[in-house]
Amino acid sequence: MQKTLFIIRELSGGGAEKVFVDVLNGLKANGCAVEALVLFPGGERFADLAPTIPVHVVYPRCSFRALTAMRLMKWLKFPWILRRDVLHCLGSHAFETTVSFVEGVPLLLQSWIPAKRRVAWVRTDLLENHYTKVFFKGDDERRLYGAMDAILFVGRAALQQFQLLFPGLPNRHLVLYDPIDVLRIRQLAQTRVVPKRKVTLCSVGRLSPEKGVDRLIVAAHQLRQEGLDFDLWVVGEGTEREMLEREVARLGLTDVVFFMGFQKNPYPFLGQADLFVSPSRAEGFPLVVCEALSLGIPVVSTRTAGPQELLADDHGVLCDHSVEALTAALKGLIVSVEKRAYYASRARERAEMFDTQRSLREIENMVFGMECNSSN
């Protein structure tokens, strides 16, 4: 059986990393020969990979060489050391197919690894959040995408934005939705009772600039000034946490906004919330919005690519990117029990689109053809 290598930078606590683990575990359970390549070990999701999946770790520890290789690659566009270390890590292993599971560094690593077939997976709106351009010289990113046998996208909107950024690429472009295990999410939401005091808003995600938690805090301040009584749970970790906590203290919101940190099982928080909020500046097909819909939680989101697709036809509330628009959208649901009930029913209806096994079958057919036992 021919092997397929899935490539990701590391297995931290983000949504893409969770899907990476779920996809590889699901494919392995279905009889597919999958292996993983990561630059660094550890991370919140690393131990969740099935022990039967071979994992190639380029840098087993954070050494001076590892730091030097990454800095040279990012700041000077000189990837020679990183390339040598990746190929040394893989040694004589041969792969029929390689899959760069997210954009940026995995795409660069993939370009160095011999394979008969290369597949790229784009998981964000690269037109609005072209964070990957710092890793490439000149037109190299477009050239590498152009060398792919296929490019997969988490949603139609992510595909459309990609085509605007890189028009005219000859590849086969396909939309493959992530596997969302609705039943499992609902079961995990029942494993813990999270006490709440009042109408509760919840945001889950990495605390980094593109996730927009800074403007959610300003919106919370405006809502508080208008006399609304609510709590806001912020679930997640990231580089902006200290800055966000200082802003909460400055605005006098320490009795309103609560930082819950990274939660390996965030579903009890989602399940207890009255509203889920996605204030992101750019999103491809956000896993956590799918999870909130699976739990029947009303969703308020800024107009980013993925949520516009997920919440179309009034399955949630979309708003513009200004703090004022976000504030107005949240206020409309905080003050109205009827609106919350309506959007909760619409969320449950939308969750019917998620089908784990169907998604895994589509991934198998795209990446493996008829190689997996379940596809025969």
N, C-alpha and C positions, 0 to 999 in steps of 0.2 A: 504493500500500500504506500502510495506516494505521500510525503509529508508536506504540511503547510505550516509556515512560520508566521505568527502574528507578532507585530512589533509595536511597542509602546514605550514611552520614556521611563515611566515608573508607575507603580500601582498605589497611588495616594487615594484620598477619600472622595474624589470627584465623581460626577455622574458617568463620564466616559470610562473611567477606570472600573466602575461597577459593571457597566455593560460589557467591557472587555472580559471580565471574569465570568459573567453570566453566559456570554457567547461561547467562550472556550470550554467551560464546564459542560454546557449543553451539547456542543459538538462532540466532545469526548464521550459523553454518555451515549450519544447516538452512533458511536463507532468510528469517528473521524480521527485521523492521525494529526493532531495539532501539537505545536510547540510554541513557546513564547520567548521573545527576546526583550529584555529590559536593561536599561543602563545601570540602574541601582536597585539593590534589594530593599526589603522593608516596605513601609507604607501601609496604610490602613487596610488595603485590599489584598496585599501580597499573600497572606496566609489563607485567603479564601479560594485560591486556585486549587483545583483537585490535585492531590499528591501524585496522581498518575500522569500529570502533564509535565513533560520536561521543560525546565525554565533555564535559559541561558542568561547569565548575569555578567555584563561587561565589566563592571567595577564592584567587586564584592564589598568594598569599603570606600569611604569618602577620602581618597588619598590625594596627595599633591598632584600626581599624574592625572587623576580624574578631573580635578578642578582646572588644571592647566589645559587639558584637552577640550573641556567645555568652553572655557574662556576664549581660547584661540579660535574655536569654531564659531562662536557667537559674535565676538567683537572684531576679529581680524579676518573672518571668513576663511580660516586656514584649518581645514578639518583633517589634516594628514594623520595626526596622532590618534584622533578618535576613530578614523577609518581603520587604521592598523589594529587598534585594540578590539574593535568589533569583529574583524575577520579572524583575529587570533582567538577570540572567545568561541566562535563557531567552529573553528578548526576544520575538520574534514566532513562535517555534517552537510548533507545536500538536501535541497528542498525543491519540490515541484513548483510550489507557489509561495510567494511572500505577500503579506498583507500589512500595509502601514495603517494602523487602526485609527490614528488621529493625524492631523496635519503637522507640518513643521519638521521637527527633528526625526520622527519615525520615517517620514518620506525620504529624508536625506540618508538615513541609515539603510533604508531599503535599496537605494540606488547602488550601494556597494556590494550587495549580497547576490551572488549568482543564482538565478532561478529561471525556469522555463516560462513562468507566467507571473506578472506583477499586478496587484490590485491595490488601489488606494481607497481609503475611506474618509470622506470629508464629513465632519461632525458639527461644523459651526457655519455661521454666515461670514464667509471670508471677505465679502465686499465691505461689510460694515465693521468687521473686526479682523483686519489683516495683520494679526499679530505675528504671523510666521515669516514675514518678509525680512526680518532681521537675521534669519538663519541662511539666507541665500544671496549670492552675488548676481547682480544684473538680472538676466532673464532665466536664471537657473531653475527657479521654482516652476515656471511655466513649462520649461523643457522637460523636467522630470515628470510632471503630470502628463505631458504629451507622450511620454514613453510608456505609460500604463496600458495594460491590456483592457482594464476596466476601472472605472471610478464609481464608487458607491456613495450614496448620499442618504442622510438620516431623514430627509423630508424633501418634498417638492420645492419648497422655498429655498432651502440650502442649495439645491441644484440650480435653480434659476439665478441666484446671486453669484454662484461660481461661474456660470456661463457669461455673466456680465463682466466679471473680473478677468476671466481667461477665455475670450471668445474664440471660436473656430477650432478647438481641439478635436481631433478625430476619434477620440476614445468612445467606447461603449459606456454610456452614462445610465445608471440605474438607481432607483430609489428603493431602499430596503429599510423598513421600520425596525427599530430595536425591539427585541423580545421583552414584553412587559407581562410579568406573571401576576395578574390581578388577584387571583385567589391567595397566592403567597403573601402579597402585600397586605391584604385584608387580615390574614392570620397574624402576621407580625405586628400589625397595629393593635391587636388585642393582647399582646404579651406583657403590657405594662400600662398602668393607669397614671397618666400625667395630670396632676391636679391643676385646675384653672379657676380663675376668680371671676371672670367677666367675659364679654365678647373678646375673642382672641384672634389676632392676625399671626400668621406664621410665614417666615421666609426661610428656605433651606438652600444652601449652596456655599461655594467657596467665597471667602471674604476677600475679593480682589476687585479692582476698579470696574471691570466690564460687567460685574453682577449688579451694580447700581444700588447697593445697600445704603450708600451715603445719601442718596436722594430719598430713599424710603424713610430714613430717620428724619429728614427735613419735613417730609409729608406728615410723619407722625407728630412732629412739633406743631404744625399748622392745625391738624385735627384736634390736638389737645387744646390749642388756643381757642378753637371754636366750641369748646366745652364737651367734646365727646369723651366718653369713658371706655377705655379698652386697654388691652395688653398686646405687646408685640414680642413674639419669640423669634430670635435670630439663631438659626441652627447652622453651624458650620465654623470652620477655621480658615485662616488665611493671613496674608501679609498686612491687610488693612485693619485687623481687629483692634489694635491699640489705638489707632487714629479714630476709629468708629466709636470706641468706648469713651474717648475724650470728648467727642462731639456730643454724645448722649449726655455726658455730665455737664457740658457747657450749656446745653439747651434745657437742663433741668428735667431730663426724662428717665432718670435712673429708677423711678417707680413705675415706668411704662414699658421700657425696652429692656429685654432680658437676653443676654448672650448665653446660649446653651452649649457652645462648643461643638466639636465634631461628634456626631452620634452615628455609630455603625448601624443602628436601627432607628432611623428618624421617624418611622411610621406612627408610633404612639403620639408624637407631637403633631404630625399632620392630621391624624385621626381625631384629635381633640380640638383642633382649630376650627374656627367659624369661617375663616377666609384664608386662602393661600395667596401670597403676593409674589410675583416675579417682576422686579423692577429693572431687569437687565438692559444694558445698552445694546447687546447683540446676543442672539441665541440661534443655534441650528435647529435642534429638535429636543428641547430640554426634558431630560428623564424625569425630573422632579415634578414638572407639570403633569406628565402622564400619570405619575404616582398619585398626585393629588386628585386627579380625575377618577382614578381607580377607587379611591376612598370616598368619592361623592362629595368632595370639598369644593365649594365655589372658588373659582380662580379669577384673580385680577392680574393682568399682565400688561406691560408696555408693548407697543407694536413692534416686536422683533419677528424675524422670519418664521421660526418654529411655532410660537404661540399663535401667530395669525393663521397658520394652517390648522393647529389643534383646536382652536377656539372658534373657528369659523361657524357661521350659521347660529350664532348666539349660544354657543356652548360655554361661554365665559365672557368676562368683561375685558375688552381691550381699550387701552388709552394711549394718548400721545406721550412723548418722552419728557414733557415738562413736569416739574414738581406739582404745579397747579392741577394739571390733568390727572396725575396719579392721586392727589389728595381728593379731588372730586369723585373719582371712581371708587375709592375706598369708602368715602363718606356715604355714598349711595347705598352701599351694602351694610355698613355698620348700623345705620339708623333704621333699616328695613328688614324685619324678620321675613317678610313675604318674599323680598328679592333674594335673600339668602336661600330660602327653601326652593325657589324656582331654579336658581343656578346650581344648587345641589342636585336636583333631579336631572338637569341638563348635563352635569358632570358624569353622573352614573350612566346616562345614555351614551355619552361620548366614549366611555370606557369600553363599550362593547366592540370598538374597533381593534382592541388589543388582543392578540392571540400569540402566545409564546411559541407554540409548536409550529404554527404557520410561518412565523418569522424565522425560526431556526431552519425549517425546510427550505425557505427561500435563500438563506445564507449558504446552506449546504449545496444547493443546486448551482448557485453562482460561483462559489469558491472551489467546490470539490467535484461538481458534476455528479457522476454516479459512483463515486468512490466510497461514500459512507454506507455503512450497513443499512441504515434506515431509508436510504434512497433506492435500494435495490428492489 
